[in-house]
Amino acid sequence: MSGDQPRLQDTLKRYFGFDGLRPGQVPIVDSIMRGEDSLSILKTSGGKSLCFQLPTLHRAGTTLVVSPLISLMKDQVDALERLGISAAFVNSDLSGDEIRQRYNRLSTGGYKLFYVSPERFQDENFLAALCATNLQMVTV
């Protein structure tokens, strides 16, 4: 990790409990920290999520995570919230009221990470909330 290495190392240890990144994660995190677009392919359990979660904590705004996997969204959001990181998901398991509340909070910058399934992009209310927030990064 270059650039903000000391701050990133502190965040990595504080929130995620790791002393360092895996070798394959370093160039990905560096690229994101430089604001570059990145196509990153890692094996299953290779630490892909950490590659965008760590930089998210060092940038203003919200990271949008697009995933078709409802259980993954829930597991990641639960883990982030346990770490004190504001995160939420919206999927078909939620009531209309829960979705509206989450969209409202999204539109006011209330989340660092917001997880949605691809079909949400057909929802005008989601798009309006997304347009109102300070979107810093999109990851799929």
C-alpha positions, -999 to 999 in steps of 0.1 A, spaced: 0 0 0 15 33 -11 5 69 -6 -17 68 25 0 36 38 2 45 75 -34 55 77 -46 25 56 -25 2 78 -42 17 109 -77 13 95 -69 -23 83 -59 -33 118 -85 -13 137 -116 -24 117 -106 -56 101 -79 -70 125 -53 -76 98 -16 -65 100 -14 -64 62 -30 -71 29 -24 -102 8 0 -95 -21 -28 -96 -47 -49 -71 -28 -21 -44 -26 -22 -32 -63 -60 -32 -62 -62 -10 -31 -35 13 -44 -54 17 -77 -86 26 -59 -69 50 -36 -55 68 -66 -90 71 -80 -84 48 -109 -110 24 -124 -101 -11 -115 -111 -46 -128 -100 -69 -101 -104 -107 -103 -95 -127 -73 -104 -163 -64 -132 -171 -40 -123 -161 -5 -94 -140 -20 -104 -109 -1 -122 -90 -29 -146 -72 -5 -117 -58 16 -102 -43 -15 -132 -18 -18 -142 -16 19 -108 -4 31 -105 25 6 -142 34 12 -133 43 48 -107 68 36 -129 86 10 -158 109 15 -192 96 3 -208 63 -3 -197 32 -21 -225 14 -40 -221 -24 -41 -241 -42 -67 -246 -79 -60 -273 -104 -70 -265 -125 -39 -290 -116 -11 -272 -137 16 -238 -121 7 -253 -86 11 -268 -95 45 -237 -112 58 -214 -83 47 -237 -56 60 -241 -74 94 -203 -77 96 -197 -41 87 -223 -29 113 -206 -50 140 -174 -31 131 -191 2 135 -193 10 98 -226 24 85 -239 0 58 -272 -12 45 -287 -33 18 -320 -33 -2 -334 -64 -17 -368 -82 -21 -368 -95 15 -375 -60 29 -409 -43 33 -418 -12 13 -414 9 45 -379 -5 52 -368 2 17 -381 38 18 -363 44 51 -331 31 37 -334 52 5 -340 83 26 -309 76 47 -289 69 15 -300 102 0 -287 121 30 -253 104 31 -261 81 60 -242 51 47 -206 44 38 -215 12 19 -249 5 3 -256 -29 -12 -283 -35 -39 -293 -61 -64 -291 -53 -101 -328 -50 -105 -329 -19 -82 -317 2 -112 -352 -1 -125 -366 15 -93 -371 53 -98 -370 58 -60 -336 41 -57 -323 62 -86 -335 94 -70 -318 85 -37 -287 75 -55 -285 108 -74 -289 127 -41 -260 110 -24 -223 117 -26 -214 86 -46 -177 79 -44 -174 44 -59 -194 16 -76 -184 -20 -73 -200 -50 -89 
